[in-house]
Amino acid sequence: MYTYKANKLYIVTALAVIFLYLSPLYILGQDAHVLILDNVDGAVASLKILAESDLIFGPMDSVVPQIMNGLPRNTFGTEFNLQVWLYHFLPPFTAYVANLTLIHLVAFWGMWLLLKRHFLPEKKHEYMVVGVALAFALLPFWPHGGLSVAGLPLALYAFMNIRTGQDRWSDWLILALVPFYSSLVFSFAFFLLLMGVWWLGEALLKRELNFSFLAAILFMGLVYLVVEYRLVYNTFFDPGFVSIRSEFPLSRIQGERAAIMASWNNFIYGQFHAPSLHNLVIIPATVLALIISLFKRKLPALLLGLIFLCGIISIWYGFWFYDGWEPLKQQIGFLREFNFSRFHWLHPLLWYLVFALALTIIAGRNRIGMAIAVLLVTAQVGFVFSHNEGLAERRSGSPTYREFFAEEQYREIRDYINLPQQDYRVVSIGIHPSISLYNGFYTLDGYSSNYPLSYKHEFRKIIAPELDKSPFYRDYFDSLGGSRCYMFVEKLMYNSMMTKDSNIKIERLDLDTAQLKKMGGRYIFSALEIQNAGDIGLRLDRVFEHDQSAWKIYLYQVL
């Protein structure tokens, strides 16, 4: 298929906006604000630990000793992921910035190629192609996901080229490389399943087999199985590994009404880990396009089909944890341990394709329509830009990267203890344990969605007296909350952002310090003063503060 020559000014402008979006990370360095939730509170430290260990290619039965008294190497994921090697060869913050830069650039490139060739191939639509690609590229992608969302347009571009017989060697290369920088379980298992349904539907309706399309689906799936071989081994071939996922709740949504509301919220607002930010501009633009189509009496079949698919995915998302599924999940454990609701990770791709198609209908063939389309693209770019993770975290008052990880303060604590870090274990109260891990300490606590169930039960004995104070939070830890294997305290529970301006104290802490000591715990890093420390076998050694830290740390020794 012929494609027009790109307008360099459009491309340069879009790239300039992307780098402006990322500029705080380049200009401020570690003094920039970054996403906290499910990012620096766990993922960054885990990557750093693995990348700096000698176990990147560790055998199946090897253990990474620094976290949670030793986690199986396989729970850290594959060594064949680009993020691991970014953190291996670069300083952690540099690796973090490089990762985000690659994600946003690939997102733009992939969506631009996809729209330019397969959805809006006419030269007159080029500003829409670049504008929609830019808006997609500015989404606040979850950094740890790599190309799990950002790479979907590029993968779809390659598949569509192969399906229509327009493929080149570069399309197969795309399918071979994307698995090395994305996740099968987060998004691409569902993307490949959707591709399979597409192939099967055409085979049944057209009564012809597109072997190239099928081969591409099988090829990418096979690459993923090779890349994710540790996950495959843990899931299907290691009977000795029982994950905490086996205790995940069978349902979180009680009743049809709650499931319908969850579906509706997902359809309108999306989901945190795969945000599409489509509610303010894209949905109204889509409604406008449909109204115009009604007046013109032209049915936009593809647009309606994509909207319908978005709706089906949202309904599936809302009803996946509906309690009506419990009998089936009780019979098939795999349905409990694997989150089949994650089709919603495809929403950003689908909604921006909807947006592009809606814009072409709105623009039509008149100047007013084109002006409205330009205005809508500009509005969406501005809306997405305002959701920059740094701006959002700054508005919320979160600490900067430097303040969060507090390297100098933790170095002072390490020097004060003056023992080899591998010879003792620490836990944190009111502070994410990822900070201790990032700074080289060996911890009993940590954040992992896939670790041995036996360890969760052993660790629980330490915090059992605190959990018993609150049935709600006891149930939280015993089910999904087990991913955060934290020192839950009834006064704080899972609030692990007790910065130094928190003017509260823990009047009565109830821990099984004998169990803590039995597991090797020797020190507690607490963000708050524990007033009954002496009564439970703790001694305050020293209080640490630092100008470039978000924390005031009370160092307690377990006696």
N, C-alpha and C positions, 0 to 999 in steps of 0.2 A: 504494500500500500504506500502511496506517495505521501510524504509529510512535508509540510512547509518549512522554510528556513526560519529558525528562531530569531526573534528580535532581541539583540544583545542588551539593549537598554532595559527591557523588562527583566531579563535574567539577572543582570548586575544589580538592579534595584532590589529585587527579591533577596539576593544573597546579602546585600548590605543590611537589609532589615533583619535577616536571621542573625548576622553577627552583632547588630545593635542589640538584639534580644539577649544574646549571650554575653554582651560586653561587660556586665558587672563581674562576671567570673574572671575575665581577662584583666580588667583594670584593678579591681579590688583584691584579687587573689583570695587567700583564705579568710579575708575580712568580708567576703560576700556571704549573703544568706543563701542557704540551700534547703531543699526539702528534707524535713526531719522524718515524718512518718513512713515506715517501711523503706527507709533509704539509709540515712546516716545512723539511724537507731539500730541497724542490724546488717544490712546488705554490704555496705562499704567495708565494715570491719571484717566480715566473713571473707570477702574477696582479698583483703589485705593479708589476713591470716594464711589463707591457702597459697597466695602468690609468694609469700615470704617463707613458706615452709619448704621442706625437702620432699613434700608429698604430693606435688602437682600430678605426677604420674604414679602415685602410690598404689600398691596392690589392693585387691578387693577387700582384704581383711585388715588393712592398715587403719590407724587411728590418728586423728589430729589432736594432740594432747592439750592444746591451749584453752579450749572452750568446753565447759560442762564436763569437766573431768575426763575429757577425751571423747570426741565424736567420731563415728565411723567416717572414713574418707569419702565413701560413696554419697553421704548425705550432703556434701558440698557441691555436688554436681560435676559436670564434665570438665576435663582439662582442655577440651577442644572448643572453648568459647573465647572469643577475642577479649572479653573483659578481663579474664584471668591474666592474660598476657600483657594487657595494658598496665595492670597493677604490678605485674612482675618486673617489667622493664622501666616503668616510670614511677616517680614519687606519687603517693596516693591522691593528692589533690590534683596534680597534673593529669593523672589517669582519669579522674572523675570528669574533668573538663573536656579531655579528649573524647571520652565516651559520649558525653552530651552533644558535643559538636558533630561527631559522626552521625549520631541518631538523627539530629535535625536536618543535616545536609542530605542524608539518604532519603528521609521522608519527603523532602522537596523534590529531589531528583526522581524518585519513584512515582509520585503522584503526577508530576509534570509529564513524564513519559507516558503514563497510563492514559491520562486525559487527552494528550496531544495525538496519540495514535488511535485510540479505540473509542473515545466518548465524545470529544469535541475536536474533530480533525480539521475543521475549516479555519483558515487563516483569520477570519473575522472574529473568531472566538478566542484568540490567543490571550488577550488580557484576562479573560475568565480563567483560562487554563493556568496561567501564572499566578493569578490572584487566589484561586482555590488551592493550588499547590502550596502557596506561601502560607495561607491560613492553616492548612493541615500541618505544615512543617513547624508551626509555632505552638502546636498543642503541647501542654506540659506532660510529655511522655514520662512514664515511670522509668528512671534511669537504669534500674537493675534489669529491666525487661529487654534492654538492647533494642533490636529490631522487631520485637514481638508484635508491636503495633506499627511502628514507623516503617517497617519493611514490607508490610502487607501489599501496598500498591505496587511496589517493584516486583514482588512475586506474582501478583495477578497480571501484571504487564507481560511477564515472561510466559505465563500459562496461556494467556490469550493469543500471544504470538504463535505459540506452538499449536494451539487448537485450530487456528485459522490457516496453518501452513505457511506462516510468514517468519518462522523462527530462524535464528542464526545461532552459531555456537555460543554467543554471549548470553542468550536466553537460558541455555542449559547451565552455563557457568553461574548465572544468578541463582538458579535452583540448587546448585551444589554449594554455594558459599553462604547463603542466608542462614542455613542451620547452624553455622559456626558463630552466629552472633544473635541468636534469638532462642526462644523457648518452645519446645514441642507442647508441653503441658499447659502453658498459659494461653497460647493462641493458635499455633500452627497445626495442632491435631485437629482443631475444629475447622480451620481454613481448608486443610486437605480433605476433610470429610465433606465439606461443602463442594469442593472441586469434584469429588467422587460422585456426589448426588447430581451435579451438573452433567457430568459425563454419562451417568446412567440414564438420566432423563432424556438426553439427546439420543442415546442408543435405542431407547424404547420408542420414542416418538418418531424419529427419523429412520429407524430401522437400518442404521449404519454405524459401524464401530470406528471411532476415531482412535486408532491405535497409538498415534503420537501423543495425543492428549492423555490417554491412560498411562502410557509409558512415563510421561512427565510426572504424573501424580505418584506412581510407584517409585520412580527414581528419587524424588524429593523425600518421600516417606522412608525409603531405605537409608538415605544419607542421615536423616534424623535418628534412626535406630542405631546407626554406627556411632554418631556423635554422642547420643545419650545412652551409651551402653551401660553405664553405671546405674542409671535409673531403671533400665530394663532388667538388669541383674537383680537389683534390690526388690523390685516389684514381683518378679515371676520366678526367680531361681535361688533366692536366699531365704529358706524357711526359718532360719534362726533369727532373722531381723523382724521384730514386731514393732511397727511404727506407732507413734502417738496418734497418727491419723485413724487408727482402728478405734479410738475413743471419740472421734469427732461426732457431733450430734447428728442423729438421723434426720432431724428437722429443726428448723429455727423459726418457721412461720406457722402459726396456728390458725387454721381456718381459711376458707376460700376468699373472704373479704380482704384479709391481710395480704394474701398472695396476689390478689388483683391490684392492690395499692402498690405493692413492691414492683409489679410489672409496669404499672403506669409511671411510677417515679423513674424507673430505669429507662423507659421509652422517652421521657421528657428530659431527664437530667443526666443520663448515662451513669457511669460507675467510676470510682476514684482511680483505680489502677489502669483504666483504659478510657480516659476522658475524651469526649468528642466536642463538648461545649457547643452544642447545636441548638440549645433551647431559645436563645435570645434573637438570633438572626436567621438561622437555617430553617427552623420550623415555620416561622412566618413567611419566609421566602417561598417555601414549598407550598404553603396554603395559597399564596398569591398565584403561583404558577398553575396550580390545579384550578383555581377560579378562572384564570385566563383560558385554560384549556377547555373548560366547560362552555365558555362563551364562544370559542372557536369550534366547538364540537369535534375536537381532535383528542382522542384518548392517548395520553402518554404512557404506553404500556410498560416500558422499561422503568420509568420513574415510579409508577404505581407498584411494580413488582419489587423494587428495592425498598420502598416504604413498607410494603407488606412483609418483606423479609426482616426488616428492623423490628416490626411489631411482633412477629413470631418469636424472634430471639428474646425480646423483652418478656413475653409471656413465659417462655421456657425458663428464663432467669428467675422470674417471680415465683414460679411454681416448683423449681427444683428442690427447695428446702421446705416445701409445703408438707405438713404432717401426714397427708394422705399417701405419701410415698413410703412411709415407714415399713409396712409389711414386706414390700419388695426389697428394700434396703437391708432388712434383717436377714433375708435369705441370701443376698448377694453382697458380700463385704466390700467388693471392689467399687460398688456404687456409693459406698460411704466414704471410702478413702480417696477416690478420684472426683474432683469437682467438675461435673459435667455441665455446670451452669455457664462455663466460660466462653460460650459462643458470643457473649456480649463484647469480648475483646475484638470482634469484627466490626462493631458499631462505628468506630471512627472512620474506617475505610468506607463503609456503606453510606454513612450520613454525608460525607464529602462528595461522593458520587451523586447522591441525591441533590446536593447543593448545586453542583455543576450543571446537572440536567435542568434543574429549576431555573437557573440563571438564563439558559438559552431560550426557554419559553418566555421568560419575562422580557428579555432583550428584544425578541422578535425581529422585526425589520424597521423599527422606527427609532428616532433619536430619544424620545422620552423613555422608552423601554430600556434602551442601552444605558441611559443616564441612571435609571433606577438600579440596573444590574451592577454598574460600577459602584454606586453608593452602597449596595448590599455587600459586595466583596470587600470594600474598604471598611465597612462597619464590622464585618466578621474578623478581618485581620486585626483591627483595633481591639475588639473584644477578646480575642485569643491572646494578643500581646499583653493585655492587662493581667492575664492569669499566669504570667511568668512566675516560676516557682520562687525565685528570689524576692520578687515584689510581694508575693503573697505571704511568705514567711516573715518578711520585714514588717508588713502591716500587722501581723499577729504578735509581734514582739519576740519572736524566736531568736535564739542566739545565732551568731555567724558560725561558719565552719570552724574557724580558729577557736572561738569561745566554746563551742560544743565539745570539741575533742581535747582542748585544754592541755596540750602536750607538755608545756613547761611546768604546769602545776603537777601533773602526774609524774613528771620526771623528779620533782622534788619529793613526792611521796615515795617513789621507788628508791631514791637515794637515802631517805630517812629510814626506811625499813632495812636497807643495806643487806639484803639476802638475794641469792639468785632467784629470779622470778619463777622459774620452774619448780622451786622447792616449796612453794606454798600456794594456797588458793584464796581468792577473794570473792566477795559478793558485794552488791551495791543496793542501797535503799534510796529511792527517790531520784536515782540517776540511772540512765540506760547502761547496762553492762557492756554494751558495745564500745563504750569509751575506754573502759579498762582493757578490753581486748585490743583495741586499736593501739594502745600504749604499751603493749607487751606483757600485761599481767595475765596470769592463768586464772580462769574463773570457774565457779560452780554454776553460775547463772548464765543465761544467754537467750538468744532469739533464733529459733529454728522451727520450721513447720514439719520437719521430718527427722526426728531423733528417736532413740529407743524408748519404748513405753516403760521399760523397767527403770530407766533413769528418772523419768517423770515421777514415778511412784516413790522412788528413793528420796528425791529432792523435796517432794511434797511434805514429807515428815518434818522438815525444818520449819515450814510455814503453816503447818496444820492448825496450831493454836490461833493464828491470826485469821485463817480462812474460816474457822468455826465461828468467828464473830459475825460473819455476814453470809447467810445462805446464798444470796445472789452472786457474790464474788467467788464463793466456794464452787458453785456450779460453773461459773465462768472459767476458772482455772481447770477444773476437772474435764471440761469439754474443749472448746476451741481455744480458750485462754492458755492451754498448755503450750502453745507455740511460743508464748512469752514465758519462759521458765525463769521468772523473776522472783525477787524477795517481796512478795505481796504483803503489804501492811494495811490493816483495816482502815487506818486513818487516811492512807494515800491510795491504796489499791494499785491500779496499774498506771497511776500518774508518776512517770519517771522523768519529769521535767521540773523538779523542785529547784529552781535557780536560786542564787544567793540573796535575792530580794524577797524570798519566801519567809515571812515572819511567823512561822509556826514551829511547834516542837512536838515530839512524840512523847506524850506523858507516860504511856504504858505500852511497852512492846513485849509481845509474847511469842518467843521463838524457842524451838528445841535446839539450844546451842550445843547440847551434847551430840545431836545428830549432825549439826553443822561441822563440829570438830572432827567427828568420825569420818566425814567425807573429805576431810583435808582442809576445811575452811579455817583460816587463821586470822583474817582481817575483814572488817566490814567498812566499806566506803559509804558513809551516810551523808545525805544532803541536809539532814536535820539532826538536831541534838536529841539524843535518846536519854530521857531523864531517869529511867530506871535501869540504866546499863549495868550498874554494879549488881543488881538483884538477879540478873540473868546470865552472869558470867562474862560480862564484857568490861573492858577498861578503855577509857578514852586516852589515847596516846598524844594526839596533837590535832589542831584545827589548821587546815590549809586554805589559804585564799590567794588569788592572783588577779591582777588587773585585766589580763587577757583570757580570763576564764568565766564561764557562766555560773560556776559552782562554788559553794562554800562546803568543803569536805571535812567531815568529822571522821577521823581515823580511829576505829575501835579495834582492839585486839581481842580475840576469843581466848579466854583463859582456860 
